[in-house]
Amino acid sequence: MKTFSLFILSLLISVNYLSGADWNVQIARYKQDKACAISYTFDDGLAEHYTLLVPQLEKRGFRGTFWICGSNINKDNENITDTTRMTWPQLREMSDNGHEISNHGWAHKNFARFPIEEIKEDIFKNDSAIFANTGVMPRTFCYPNNNKKAEGQRIAVQNRVGTRTHQRSIGSKSTLQDLEKWVNTLIETNDWGVGMTHGLTYGYDAFRNPQRLWDHLDQVKARENEIWVGTFREVASYIKEREETKLEVVNKKNTLLITPELKLDQELFVEPLTMVITGKEIKKVTVKQGKRRLPVQITDDKVLFDFDPYGGCLLYTSPSPRDA
């Protein structure tokens, strides 16, 4: 059995799928070559999202997407005008800890009921408020009342990596068995599931007992080798980057020269991509992007590594001196 050493000496951009005589090179469908992805999304900025939900997500290593209406958010932790809603300092803390805080309209204006100029102001005002209070510009959008009137939608998609156009309720009407079936289907079909709800113990679609949600999260955690739990922005960005990347691969003996090309806005689409290389049994691997050494996972004939899609890749493989 031969031992191979792999070196990535420089980096350009990523891939869809190419094969050579000895190697298959492709970008994984989802991060770390997981079978499916799930994004957990929560609407309206309810106070219990911070007090009850966030600790449960973080306990399992998960991060969620919270679509908020800025007009309902309390200014600070001392002057609470609405006890059912979060505060801006709480949202800043959540953002700093990796959760996505994004746009559900400043005043939750239904696209079908307001003039387009009011819709435009409602969207942009909320963007500005979220950026001013969290330091992160929202790059996704959740349609108020799930209304996607075309005129408003054209505004909502501007400078976004995606908007929520499909979702699966994980709230009061879902049993633990329903949610388990949903997850199984996502894995079988290699799909992206967008779970959504509002309240946990109060508000629209609230659970009578949120323990059902905690039990569901435990089921997902137990299958994390198959499931990527990412924020809506992370998964939407990854999918778009993967779909838009073109790749040229030159195979010379034990050397692969991988030249990717991606023409997306680098300010919007910022997710690392996962490269999958299969075809030879590999025991020893070194991967570099420029001068930076990248972490690598090796299982039998598969090599996985995350890389910056706005660089260039040179993959070199050769037998070790001992095997030679």
Buried (B, 14 or more C-beta within 10 A) or exposed (E): EEBBBBBBBBBBBBBBEBEEEEBBBBBBBBBBBBBBBBBBBBBBBBBBBBEBBBEBBBEBEBBBBBBBBBBBBBEEEEEEEEEBBBBBBBBBBBBEEBBBBBBBBBBBBBBEEBEEEEBBBBBBBBBBBBEEBBEBBBBBBBBBEEEBBEEBBEBBBEEBBBBBEEBBEBBBEBEBEBBBEBBEEBBEEEBBBBBBBBBBEEBEBBBEEBEBBBEBBEBBBEBBEBBBBBBBBBBBBBBBBBEBBBBEBEBEEBBBBBBBBBEBEEEBBBBBBBBBBBBBEBEBBEBBBEEEEBEBEBEEEBBBBBBBBBBBBBBBBBEEEEEE
